[in-house]
Amino acid sequence: MKKILIAGTNSGVGKTTISLGIMQALTKRSMKVQPYKVGPDYIDPSYHTFITGRHSRNLDSYMLDDEQIKYVFNSSSEDADISVVEGVMGLYDGIGIDLDNCTSSYTSKILKAPIILVINGKAMAASSAAMVLGYKELDKNVNIAGVIVNNVKTKTHYEIIKNAVEKYCGVEVLGYFPPNNEFSLESRHLGLVPSVEIDSLKTKFSNLADEIEKYINIDRVLEISESEEVETSFEVDSFIKNSRVENKTIAIAYDKAFNFYYRENIELLRDLGLNIKYFSPLEDKEVPNADYIYIGGGFPEIFGKELEANISMRKSILEAHKRKTPIYAECGGLMYLGEKLINQENEEYDMVGIFKGNSKMTASLRRFGYSFGIAKDDTILSKKGEVIKGHEFHHSVFETNEDCAYIMRKERDKKIVDEWEGGYSKDNTLATYLHTHFYNNLNCIKNLLEKGNE
């Protein structure tokens, strides 16, 4: 099995650019590249998918246990020539200070994946060896098989770092990459790639791959990627067999405003027998006739004017709610189901109006990180007392007097560090800021399907 995990010494070291460049270089070699991202990110995987033509998968050891991560990996890489995993933050950064708690290093051990460590070589010489040695020695069970030096302008500078790292660390240095603003990715490229920019992005990534081939030994990357296969005891076949539905349809919002979904969530719904109909709250006149509606996260605040203008769509979703069609909405979906959306310019836009309250963008990040919700009462996803794990990341608040459906908690090093209430449930509609992966609680889907049969 060919697989590598590209990790960084820290956030901002350039691992995303290096990862994208390697994925594109391998793809240009006519290889089937299966991409992955450690952690809950949606943005980087959208680029992975764009480059490789294969859905990138999240390997998140907060929401998935070890066996589930191996299952996601194995089931999606069966026909791939190589799997490329992009790490998250620094190699050993996760929840708290436990090296095996949601870190890239721990994911590499679960998958038995060799690591290529990206370091910043700017203004460093032999000291770079001390840095690499620290990462190598901190956890001797982590296989750092190669190093790439980023942000180095000359080959002479690179050779100094290469010689130092290989002499003092015994780790092969595979190449370097000079600073180049041409390959920076702007934050406005969110979610789906805007169609008008597809050609320019194709050119950018193609040029990036050419530069990667020039400075990095891709042949050695392929040789290093040869590694042991992993097996998993997790399976969902019995759950699917016992929970299948017939002649049921789920409408899933998918466009520039709403496109944050874990791919396995959608595939599980499909495998359970649901007919999936995608719809656009921006472009379509009304929600498709369906037994369930699923509205994921995204960036509705960027498209407030367009969402407000599509009156017929908003009315059709409100009518579906009144008919008690089960509706599940995450983050951006929650913002859409409120009465108004207020963007950062303080402009107000009418939304669907299922929940009484307004979504208001904030100047800073309001909540970020892993958390879990304990159901206060029954909802369409959970029975009272059941727990749903997930991830929150939002620059907004939902101002409302509606009762909350969950007691939310954040833990670090097995201690509760924050507690609040969140999520809103009304009839058969549930909306929450929490992004969740269905594998972490298959009862969620069982509960949802049962609601559609009432």
Secondary structure, DSSP 8 states (H G I E B T S, - for coil): -BEEEEEESSTTSSHHHHHHHHHHHHHHTT--EEEEEESS-SHHHHHHHHHHSS--EEE-TTTS-HHHHHHHHHHHHTT-SEEEEEEEEETT-SSTT-TTSS-HHHHHHHHT--EEEEEE-TT-STHHHHHHHHHHHH-TTS-EEEEEEES---HHHHHHHHHHHHHHH---EEEEE---GGG---TT--SS--GGGHHHHHHHHHHHHHHHHHHB-HHHHHHHTB----------HHHHHHH--SS-EEEEE-SSSEEE--HHHHHHHHHTT-EEEEE-TTT-SS--S-SEEEE-EE-GGGGHHHHHH-HHHHHHHHHHHHTT--EEEETHHHHHHSSEEE-TT--EEE---SSSEEEEE-SS--EEEEEEEEESS--SS--TT-EEEEEEEESEEEEE-S-EEEEEEEEETTEEEEEEEEEEEETTEEEES-B--GGGGTHHHHHHHHHHT-
